[in-house]
Amino acid sequence: MRGIFDRWTRRVVAALFTLGLFSASPSVVAAGLLDEPLARLHADSFPETTKAIEEIARSGAPEAETLLRAMVDRRLLFDASSKTVVVKDASDKFLDARTLKPLASPPAALSPVRINNRLRGLIDAELGTLALVSPDRTRRFEAADALFRSRKASDLKAVEQAIAREKDGAIATALRKAHSAIQLARDDASLSDKLAAVGELAAFTDTDTLGLLNQTLASAQQPELRTSLEAAITRIEHQRQLLAGVQNVIYGLSLGSVLLLAAIGLAITFGVMGVINMAHGEMVMLGAYTTFVVQEAFRAWAPAAFDFSLLVAIPLAFVFTGLVGIAIERGIIRFLYGRPLETLLATWGVSLVLQQAVRTTFGPTNREVGNPSFMSGGFEVFGVSITWGRLWIIVFTLLVFAGLQLVLRATRLGLEMRAVTQNRRMAGSMGIRSARVDALTFGLGSGIAGIAGVALSQIDNVSPNLGQSYIVDSFMVVVFGGVGNLWGTFVSAFALGIANKLLEPVAGAVLAKIFILVLLILFIQKRPRGLFALKGRAVEA
């Protein structure tokens, strides 16, 4: 009885010892997994190195990724005489390749493991497979894209396992795309598998997928496969044309918002005062330079709060350019009412003076205006790319338009402005001081042009010539929409912006502008007052 007890005791002790050994030293297990692939590197031949790379990647050892990256960087070294493989880290220390632990005395004769471009591609693909299990979402997404590009049949099982455990929808979609690409590239895949892969890939509209399908079509032999590929290519091309149209509409909305910001102030002054203000573009330019000055102040005194610079620049640009506008109206324009040609020449001279003043103060070169973090980068919606900067400008334009409508409809100044616009003499007989309204109207229009400059500073070069780029387009928007009508300006700005962007891919940027201008001239011949003509006795007289 005692002999049986002793025998069982020895077995339990041995089992506990073995379990403790391996649980305490996981590197021993990993080292055993890497023994054979590392031994292949001593042969110093590309075929053996190829096998070593594949075996290291599939070993499951935690050191696998480090070894493969070291091989790419020529930091994986071997000594054929002592059968040793070491890793040289960033601090020039030598580590045992099996355990990644420091070596007390590395071999003297070490040579880097030789690789070529084909092996580099293989390592990139294997690193992509390893990254499929990474906790980092970005790395998993990049790994799925790398597998799509490599399309190695040996990765098929790893991709299937990754699809089964992936919880992120976008990454799972990228993995299914890679899986279909691998199936389509396999020589031993059945026709049904390839047809299913083509059907899956037809749902993607990117250039890489279209290129893969065209490449496969060039070498496909089966009639069913060729028919399926042609149908998928046709479907993707139609989807890409549709997406391109939607993308151009987005660009048109962006351009329309810029035109609306630049023209809305001009529509107010033109409608109320009947003044052709050729210095309106310079108000936009002054607003952009106000943004530059504010950002320079933030860079100097509060760099951590740089993202708030635009929130400070918007009211400052409105106030500054509004005061400049009031000064121009009180100092020059009020003496020239009723003489439109002289007003045009005078404001043109003011624009030249303002441009030269800015050149003298800030220099003739472009000035750097930064984008806050919330306006940097972009995103995709159903394959359509949208930048945060353009989106915020569209939102900002709509807010400015809504605020201006509120001022015109819900304030005394707005009521007086509408009265003067419709019948100046009758408004004066009712006690409205038209001179005061003219000054405040010109200041309001100039202030809105200033905040337009804040927005334009985020998407265009800030230079003394900034305003000249938008003054002609602003007049086109105002005339097309109806002089003094804000809703007409709103509709015409977005209509011209979208039409311009839809014509550019067909006719080019220059011919598109010429075509739009010709259509606008023909339209004005039929409707001289624009899309939405103002109603009123003075207007109709």
Summary of the structure (lengths in Angstrom):
residues: 541
radius of gyration: 35.3
end to end distance: 126.0
largest distance: 126.3
contacts: 1749
relative contact order: 0.08
helix: 74%
strand: 5%
